[in-house]
Amino acid sequence: MSERPPIPDDPIGAALRKAFASERATGGLKKRLARSLRAVPLPLRRAPSWRGPAIAAAAAALMISLGFALWAPRTAELSDVPLKELQAFIDSGRTVDMATSDPERVQAWIAQRVDFVPPPVAPGGAEIELIGGRLCLFAGRRVASYMYHIHGRLLSIYIMDADGLQPVGSNRLEHAGRTLTLVREGQLSQASWRENGLIYAVAGELSELALLTALDELRR
């Protein structure tokens, strides 16, 4: 019968033996340790070499799952996200992704980058100038942004898939056949609603009244 190859020493066991080298175990302690070792199933005495990587992989998968669960989009978290995104865009000083006053070009550019059919782009008018479009990302969703200037102030119409989402806010208003949810923060206002499977959120550097007036103008 061939001899079993020696089991390589582990650093934890070596450290423990070194730390307790001067200690003398009593007879009772030796007997209890012997009984405990005999009670441990053999496979657990020597863990297979694959267990370490497998445990690490399982732990990583669990952390990723928890991460998605913690950061999954929740309706309450989306209530003022468009308004905050517009403020971040203003603070950054960036330009729009597709700079044009042609509504058909903006719609075609957006259509290639979102997972839904974007609605027609309002061309604007004398008071409201279409300046282009942007692609945004809210909680993992691709969002279209139609960008306008109103007397030098920015206004964005955000459009996203409404699956699993509802506009949220305590201030609601019936306006032009829509139930709008209004949000005001600093110099920005936002009005959002759900329509034809999409969520619309209009945010701008305007008062709530001016925002609703601009929305009426864009609907013509």
N, C-alpha and C positions, 0 to 999 in steps of 0.2 A: 504494500500500500504506500503510495507516494505521500510525502509529507505535505501538509497544507502550507502554502507560502505565507510568510509572516505578514501580518496586517500592519501597514505603515502607521507610525505613531501620529497622533494628531496634536496640533499645538496647544489646544485647550487642556487635553489630558496631561501633556508634558508639564504645562504650567501648574496644574493642580498638584501633580506629584512633587514638583520642586517645592511648592509652597508648604506642603504637609509632610515633607521628608523627615522632619525631626519629630513629628507627632507619633505617638504609639497608640495603636488601636486596641481597645479592650476586647476580651474574648466575646462578650455579648454583641459588640458592634460588628465584629467579623462575621458572626453567625447571621446577623440580620442582613448584612450586605450580601452574603452568599445566597440566602433565601430570595432576596430581591432580584439578584441577577438570574437565578434559575427561573424565576417567574416571568422574565422578559422573553417574548418569542424571539427565536433566532434571527428572523429577517430584520427585526428592529435593532439588534445588536450591531449589525454592520449594514448601514444604509447603502443601497445600490448607488453606483456612481452617477446614475441619471437623476436621482431624486433632487439634488441641489438645483440643477438647471430647470427641472420641471416645476419645482416650488417657486423659483424666481419668476418663471414665465406665468404661472398662475397668479402670482401676486401682481405682476405687471398688468395682466388682463383685468384683474379686479380693480386696480387703480384707474385704468382707462375707463372702465364701465362706470365707476363712481364719478369720474370727471364729467362724462357725458350726462349723467343723471343730474349732477349739480349745476351744469351749465346749460341744460336743455331749456329751450325758450319757454318762458311762462308768460301768460297774458299780462299780468300786472307789470312785468318788467318791460313790456313793449309799449306801455302807455305813452311815454314821452321820448322814446328812443329817436324818432325822426327829428324832433326839435333839438335834441342834444347832438345828433349827427350834423345838422346844419350849423350849429354853433361851432363845432369842431372844424368844419369845412371853412367857415369864415375866419376862424382864428389861424388856420394853417396858411391862408393866402394862396391856396392852390387854384388852378384854373379847372374848368370843366373838362371831362374826358373827351367829349365830342363837341367842339365849339362850332356852332352853326345856328342860323336863324331859320333854317329849312325844317319844318316839322316832319316831313316825310323822311329825311335823312336821319333825324333823331330817332324816330320810331324804328327804322330799319336797323340802325346800329344797336339799339336796345334789344330788339327781337332776337339778335344773334347771341345774346349774353344772359338771358333770363329763361326760366322754365315755364313761362306762360306767354300767352299772346298779349302784348302790350296794347292798350287802347290808343286811338289816334291822339296825336299831340296837338293841343290847342295852339294856333299860330300866334296868339297874343294880339296886340293892337297898338294904338297910339300911346296908351299909358302903360301897357305891359309888353315888354320886349322879350321874346324867346332868345336865349343865349346858348342853348345846347342841352346836352344830357350827360348823366353820370351813371355808373354802376356802383351800387352800395351793397353792403352785407350786414344784415341784422340777424343775430342769433343763428347763423348758418343758412339764412335765406338770401337769395339774390334779389335785390330790390332795384327797380328802375327809378331814376330821378330825372324829371323834366325841370330844367332850370330857367328862371325868368328874372328880369330886372324890372322893378317898379320904382321909378324916380331914383335910380341908383341903389336901391335896396334889393337884397336877394329874396327870392321866393322859390321854393322847391315843392313839386308835387311828387311824393313818393308813392310807388305802387308795388304791391307784393301779393303773393299767393295768400289767400285768407284761410287755408286749411288749418284748423285747430286754433285760430286766433280770432279775437274780438277786440274792437276798440274799447279801451277801459279809461274811465275817468268819472269824477263826480259831477262835472258840469256838462250837461247835455242840452241840446237845442234842436228844435225842429225847424229846418230851414230849407226852402225850395224842394220839399218832398223828401228830404233826407234827415235822418237822426244823426246829428253831428256830436262828437265828443270833443270838447274844447280844453286846451291846456295852455297856460300862460306862464312864462318863466323869463324874468329880466325883460329884454327888449324883443323877445321872440314870442310868437303865438303859433298855435297848431290846432287844426281841425281835422278830425279823422272820421271815416265811416266805412261801412262794408257794402259792396255792390257787385253783383254778378260774379261771385266767387273770388273777388279781389278786395284787398284793403287799400284805401286811399288815405294818405295823410298829407295835408298841405301845411307847410311850415314856412314862416317868413319873418323878416324884420319889420313887423307891422303890428298894430293893435288888433284886437279881435274883430272889431268892426271893419277896419280896413282889409283884414284878411278875408272876411266874408264878402266884402264888395269886390275884391279881386277874384274870388272864386266865381262869383256871378258873372263877371266880365269874361272869364275864361270859358264859361259854359256856352256863351253865345256863338 
